[in-house]
Amino acid sequence: MKDNVSFDSAYAAIEDIVRQIENEAIPLDELAEKVKKAKELIAFCNRKLRDIEAELKTTSNDSTSVD
């Protein structure tokens, strides 16, 4: 996964893949590749969310100890 991908674009790509699967718009030969791509995008989004959560916790801890 490229580092310059944003959370929003990765999430939109996941939604697009899900929509294609639901509408049976993906040829069977491409299904495995699309599912693999979706799993990579989901992992990327999970990492981004964990990083943001950790950053917010750090920021919150820093602001409460600055008195």
N, C-alpha and C positions, 0 to 999 in steps of 0.2 A: 504494500500500500504506500502510495506516495505521501510524503510529509506535508505537501502543500494542499492536500484535500481538506476541505472544511467539514465540520460536523454536519452542517445543513445539506451540503451536496451529497455526502455519504448517505444520510438519512433519506434524501429524495431518491437516490439510486436504489436503496432497499425497497422503498415504497413502489418504485417502478417495476422492480423484479417481482414483488408480491402481486402486483396488479396483473402482470403478464401471466404469472402462474395461475391466478384465479380465473382469468379469461381464457386459459388454455391457448395463449398466443405464442408459447415457446415450443418450437419443435422438440420432440422427444430427444433427439440427438444433442440438443443444446441444454437440456434441463440440468444435467449434472454440473455443467460448467456454471450455469446461472446460480444454482444452489451454493456451489463453492464460493462464488463471488459474493453472494449475500452473506455467507458466514464470515468472510473476511471483513466485509463492511460492518457487520454487527460487532465483531471483535474490536474494530477500530473505534466505533462509537462508544462502546463500553469503556475502552481505555481513555478516551477523551473525557467522558463523564467522570470517571474516577480521578483523573488529573485535575479537573475543575473542582470536584468536591474537596480534594486534598488542599488545593490552593485556597479555597474559601475557608476551610477550617484553619489553615495557617494564618490567613488574613484576620479571621475572627479572633483567634488567640492572640495575635499581635495587638489588635486594637483594644482588647480588654486588659492587657497587661501594661498599657502605656498610660499610666496615671501619675 
